[in-house]
């Protein structure tokens, strides 16, 4: 079991990000947990502190802003002394038909999903370079970066970009011992998706394994890619979707 790795996780107030934080704490790690909603940060930190008191600290704020990125990195350094892992999980989905999509929505999706990811990884990688002990970075993409999904052109574009970022960074970061990979979750039961009473039933029918993913399913895969067990894996995307992209039936069909 890996001990005392320090991770920064964005978009972790609930859902997949929160479950990844829980998993890393279970493995003996330390976590800086971020979410744009201060209340979620406080609630999640309080809950997870019962597992490992002193091993988690919260940082509320917009993960795409320079100020929040700098604050997260400095919190990790001042509280735990280093940065070993990063999970760039924060993202937004703004649905809309392509023909009617607004510039404002497009820019916001790209600001959070692309700009936020890029500059968090940059800031963390600079610290990892100085530490001279390598590190592991994980980006959160989506199956929509692989298969078309109605009303998600901008979102899908942003997620495909994250996967290319991970692949491209192999050139610059692998020589520093820093690995960068991506997970692409499919339909997953979270607080957001289960607000739709038809979600679980619909995706159980569409998913070859017979059910949508749980957040634990995603967190287990994420923890593996972050760990030393995946030490020879970098620049890759792991699709976690119960086989959906192999057949790709649409929920609208």
Rosetta blueprint (number, residue, H / E / L):
1 X L
2 X L
3 X L
4 X L
5 X L
6 X E
7 X E
8 X E
9 X E
10 X L
11 X L
12 X L
13 X L
14 X L
15 X H
16 X H
17 X H
18 X H
19 X H
20 X H
21 X H
22 X H
23 X H
24 X H
25 X H
26 X H
27 X L
28 X L
29 X L
30 X E
31 X E
32 X E
33 X E
34 X E
35 X E
36 X L
37 X L
38 X H
39 X H
40 X H
41 X H
42 X H
43 X H
44 X H
45 X H
46 X H
47 X H
48 X H
49 X H
50 X L
51 X L
52 X L
53 X L
54 X L
55 X L
56 X E
57 X E
58 X E
59 X E
60 X E
61 X L
62 X L
63 X L
64 X L
65 X L
66 X H
67 X H
68 X H
69 X H
70 X H
71 X H
72 X H
73 X H
74 X H
75 X H
76 X H
77 X H
78 X H
79 X H
80 X H
81 X L
82 X L
83 X L
84 X L
85 X E
86 X E
87 X E
88 X E
89 X L
90 X L
91 X L
92 X L
93 X L
94 X L
95 X L
96 X L
97 X L
98 X H
99 X H
100 X H
101 X L
102 X L
103 X H
104 X H
105 X H
106 X H
107 X H
108 X H
109 X H
110 X H
111 X H
112 X H
113 X H
114 X H
115 X H
116 X H
117 X H
118 X H
119 X H
120 X H
121 X H
122 X H
123 X H
124 X H
125 X H
126 X H
127 X H
128 X H
129 X H
130 X H
131 X H
132 X L
133 X L
134 X L
135 X E
136 X E
137 X E
138 X E
139 X E
140 X E
141 X L
142 X L
143 X H
144 X H
145 X H
146 X L
147 X L
148 X L
149 X L
150 X L
151 X L
152 X L
153 X H
154 X H
155 X H
156 X H
157 X H
158 X H
159 X H
160 X H
161 X H
162 X H
163 X H
164 X H
165 X H
166 X H
167 X H
168 X H
169 X H
170 X H
171 X H
172 X H
173 X H
174 X H
175 X H
176 X H
177 X L
178 X E
179 X E
180 X E
181 X E
182 X E
183 X E
184 X E
185 X E
186 X L
187 X L
188 X E
189 X L
190 X L
191 X L
192 X L
193 X H
194 X H
195 X H
196 X L
197 X L
198 X L
199 X H
200 X H
201 X H
202 X H
203 X H
204 X H
205 X H
206 X H
207 X L
208 X L
209 X L
210 X L
211 X L
212 X L
213 X E
214 X L
215 X H
216 X H
217 X H
218 X H
219 X H
220 X H
221 X H
222 X H
223 X H
224 X H
225 X H
226 X H
227 X L
228 X H
229 X H
230 X H
231 X L
232 X L
233 X L
234 X L
235 X L
236 X L
237 X E
238 X E
239 X E
240 X E
241 X L
242 X L
243 X L
244 X H
245 X H
246 X H
247 X H
248 X L
249 X L
250 X L
251 X L
252 X L
253 X L
